[in-house]
Amino acid sequence: MRHPTRLELLTSGSRNTLLSLETSMDIIEDIWDALLHAVEKRSPPPRTSIDLLAAL
């Protein structure tokens, strides 16, 4: 079973499904922002992938 596209959800009138998809993406964006700020606060900034992994 394939997942419906955003256009299919909009035209079907199934607003609850669309809202749940958007809400789940907000969580991912919040986590990404928190990780980005944690890395930006480091002094000096991580220069290698190993330093970046340690910062996260």
Biotite code that builds the C-alpha atoms (Angstrom):
import biotite.structure as struc

atoms = struc.array([
    struc.Atom([0.000, 0.000, 0.000], chain_id="A", res_id=1, res_name="MET", atom_name="CA", element="C"),
    struc.Atom([1.479, 3.324, -1.006], chain_id="A", res_id=2, res_name="ARG", atom_name="CA", element="C"),
    struc.Atom([1.204, 6.475, 1.055], chain_id="A", res_id=3, res_name="HIS", atom_name="CA", element="C"),
    struc.Atom([-0.968, 9.303, -0.270], chain_id="A", res_id=4, res_name="PRO", atom_name="CA", element="C"),
    struc.Atom([0.679, 12.446, -1.518], chain_id="A", res_id=5, res_name="THR", atom_name="CA", element="C"),
    struc.Atom([-0.048, 15.848, -0.025], chain_id="A", res_id=6, res_name="ARG", atom_name="CA", element="C"),
    struc.Atom([-2.134, 16.780, -3.077], chain_id="A", res_id=7, res_name="LEU", atom_name="CA", element="C"),
    struc.Atom([-4.232, 13.624, -2.694], chain_id="A", res_id=8, res_name="GLU", atom_name="CA", element="C"),
    struc.Atom([-4.798, 14.402, 0.982], chain_id="A", res_id=9, res_name="LEU", atom_name="CA", element="C"),
    struc.Atom([-5.816, 17.982, 0.228], chain_id="A", res_id=10, res_name="LEU", atom_name="CA", element="C"),
    struc.Atom([-8.288, 16.985, -2.472], chain_id="A", res_id=11, res_name="THR", atom_name="CA", element="C"),
    struc.Atom([-9.775, 14.121, -0.443], chain_id="A", res_id=12, res_name="SER", atom_name="CA", element="C"),
    struc.Atom([-10.736, 16.409, 2.441], chain_id="A", res_id=13, res_name="GLY", atom_name="CA", element="C"),
    struc.Atom([-8.938, 14.209, 4.965], chain_id="A", res_id=14, res_name="SER", atom_name="CA", element="C"),
    struc.Atom([-7.592, 17.066, 7.068], chain_id="A", res_id=15, res_name="ARG", atom_name="CA", element="C"),
    struc.Atom([-6.803, 14.969, 10.162], chain_id="A", res_id=16, res_name="ASN", atom_name="CA", element="C"),
    struc.Atom([-4.297, 12.835, 8.267], chain_id="A", res_id=17, res_name="THR", atom_name="CA", element="C"),
    struc.Atom([-2.624, 15.894, 6.788], chain_id="A", res_id=18, res_name="LEU", atom_name="CA", element="C"),
    struc.Atom([-2.332, 17.556, 10.197], chain_id="A", res_id=19, res_name="LEU", atom_name="CA", element="C"),
    struc.Atom([-0.773, 14.450, 11.733], chain_id="A", res_id=20, res_name="SER", atom_name="CA", element="C"),
    struc.Atom([1.841, 14.353, 8.962], chain_id="A", res_id=21, res_name="LEU", atom_name="CA", element="C"),
    struc.Atom([2.709, 18.016, 9.497], chain_id="A", res_id=22, res_name="GLU", atom_name="CA", element="C"),
    struc.Atom([2.908, 17.565, 13.273], chain_id="A", res_id=23, res_name="THR", atom_name="CA", element="C"),
    struc.Atom([5.338, 14.672, 12.964], chain_id="A", res_id=24, res_name="SER", atom_name="CA", element="C"),
    struc.Atom([7.600, 16.800, 10.757], chain_id="A", res_id=25, res_name="MET", atom_name="CA", element="C"),
    struc.Atom([7.569, 19.587, 13.357], chain_id="A", res_id=26, res_name="ASP", atom_name="CA", element="C"),
    struc.Atom([9.117, 17.200, 15.877], chain_id="A", res_id=27, res_name="ILE", atom_name="CA", element="C"),
    struc.Atom([11.944, 16.355, 13.479], chain_id="A", res_id=28, res_name="ILE", atom_name="CA", element="C"),
    struc.Atom([12.570, 20.044, 12.804], chain_id="A", res_id=29, res_name="GLU", atom_name="CA", element="C"),
    struc.Atom([12.687, 20.766, 16.550], chain_id="A", res_id=30, res_name="ASP", atom_name="CA", element="C"),
    struc.Atom([15.251, 18.008, 17.091], chain_id="A", res_id=31, res_name="ILE", atom_name="CA", element="C"),
    struc.Atom([17.326, 19.239, 14.144], chain_id="A", res_id=32, res_name="TRP", atom_name="CA", element="C"),
    struc.Atom([17.302, 22.802, 15.530], chain_id="A", res_id=33, res_name="ASP", atom_name="CA", element="C"),
    struc.Atom([18.388, 21.594, 18.974], chain_id="A", res_id=34, res_name="ALA", atom_name="CA", element="C"),
    struc.Atom([21.285, 19.623, 17.481], chain_id="A", res_id=35, res_name="LEU", atom_name="CA", element="C"),
    struc.Atom([22.315, 22.559, 15.307], chain_id="A", res_id=36, res_name="LEU", atom_name="CA", element="C"),
    struc.Atom([22.367, 24.951, 18.278], chain_id="A", res_id=37, res_name="HIS", atom_name="CA", element="C"),
    struc.Atom([24.351, 22.454, 20.366], chain_id="A", res_id=38, res_name="ALA", atom_name="CA", element="C"),
    struc.Atom([27.019, 22.286, 17.658], chain_id="A", res_id=39, res_name="VAL", atom_name="CA", element="C"),
    struc.Atom([27.033, 26.067, 17.076], chain_id="A", res_id=40, res_name="GLU", atom_name="CA", element="C"),
    struc.Atom([27.660, 26.740, 20.791], chain_id="A", res_id=41, res_name="LYS", atom_name="CA", element="C"),
    struc.Atom([30.892, 24.757, 20.798], chain_id="A", res_id=42, res_name="ARG", atom_name="CA", element="C"),
    struc.Atom([34.111, 26.727, 20.822], chain_id="A", res_id=43, res_name="SER", atom_name="CA", element="C"),
    struc.Atom([36.043, 26.027, 18.679], chain_id="A", res_id=44, res_name="PRO", atom_name="CA", element="C"),
    struc.Atom([33.537, 24.597, 16.198], chain_id="A", res_id=45, res_name="PRO", atom_name="CA", element="C"),
    struc.Atom([34.002, 20.941, 15.226], chain_id="A", res_id=46, res_name="PRO", atom_name="CA", element="C"),
    struc.Atom([36.420, 20.575, 12.311], chain_id="A", res_id=47, res_name="ARG", atom_name="CA", element="C"),
    struc.Atom([36.279, 16.827, 11.668], chain_id="A", res_id=48, res_name="THR", atom_name="CA", element="C"),
    struc.Atom([33.492, 14.274, 11.558], chain_id="A", res_id=49, res_name="SER", atom_name="CA", element="C"),
    struc.Atom([34.822, 12.768, 14.800], chain_id="A", res_id=50, res_name="ILE", atom_name="CA", element="C"),
    struc.Atom([34.625, 16.178, 16.520], chain_id="A", res_id=51, res_name="ASP", atom_name="CA", element="C"),
    struc.Atom([31.087, 16.625, 15.188], chain_id="A", res_id=52, res_name="LEU", atom_name="CA", element="C"),
    struc.Atom([30.045, 13.214, 16.500], chain_id="A", res_id=53, res_name="LEU", atom_name="CA", element="C"),
    struc.Atom([31.477, 14.078, 19.917], chain_id="A", res_id=54, res_name="ALA", atom_name="CA", element="C"),
    struc.Atom([29.556, 17.381, 19.925], chain_id="A", res_id=55, res_name="ALA", atom_name="CA", element="C"),
    struc.Atom([26.272, 15.646, 19.241], chain_id="A", res_id=56, res_name="LEU", atom_name="CA", element="C"),
])
